[in-house]
């Protein structure tokens, strides 16, 4: 008989050891991710639920949300719940966790929940049972590294190999760093990319929180230098067998020597040498034709690495429909903030 409860005292060691056993890489569900969110965003709240069979952990779910005026906004969960399905009880475990989440959300007056789950987990029926509906779909792009760099080099596109060779010829050098100065250099590149692309990534406070909370051996930046100046960078964390490229940026002045291509190639080489088997390049949408060549350019750039496109279902549930205007107001405020930040 499985019992669930809201976990406030499950140790980081127990939480992470269960996750390590049931995942090849799921940074958003590790214990530290919740602590990072609380450190980076003062209004952030974290919920951790565990399904227990006696003293044994058989399922976990971690999510976060911001709170304003006594209400929780959107509770977000990424790649959860994580289940122990060895004995065929995964459906019951998932039901217990979602039931516990419903109880928590109602108690904390959270307005809505948004949960991203890989399609391969086949959990649609369970979410439908609890009143969730599919509100969207996303992709994550993952490059397989387990066959080594020689195999990877042969299987990336001809255009990608040509660009990497061009960068090598131009003496573009890539370094790995844990220096705070290099983190700030990377962030200035990310801000430049945000202004060009019209998007908003994590704030600097979030990257500093990762830097200070996550294992220092498991978070780092890689920077590409050309003519003595950093022109491209990527912020990475390592979880289980996966290297996550959480954010990347560059200065336009270096584009002609293809620093982005050699930067990610060198990170993949480093990952292979250090026993990692997956390089996670982030979430991507299917670019509609109406977006034009710019959207297709980013899409094609990633596809040239010959990785795997993993589909996500986005499950949504509105718990307090009377207060959905509050959500709209918050989203408008965030759009205004993004606009001001881009103008700067």
Secondary structure, 3 states (H helix, E strand, C coil): CCEEEECCCCCHHHHHHHHHHCCCCCHHHCHHHHHHHHHHCCCEEEEEEEEEECCEEEEEEEEEEEEECCEEEEEEEECCCEECCCCCCHHHHHHHHHHHHHHHHHHCCEEEEEEEEEHHHCCHHHHHHCCCEEEEEEEEEEEECCCHHHHHHHHCCHHHHHHHHHHHHCCCEEEEECCHHHHHHHHHHHHHHHHHHCCCCCCHHHHHHHHHHCCHHHEEEEEEEECCEEEEEEEEEEECCEEEEEEEEECHHHHHHCHHHHHHHHHHHHHHHCCCCEEEEEEECCCCHHHCHHHHHHHHHHHCCCCEEEEEEEEEEECCHHHHHHHHHHHHHHHHHHHHHHHC
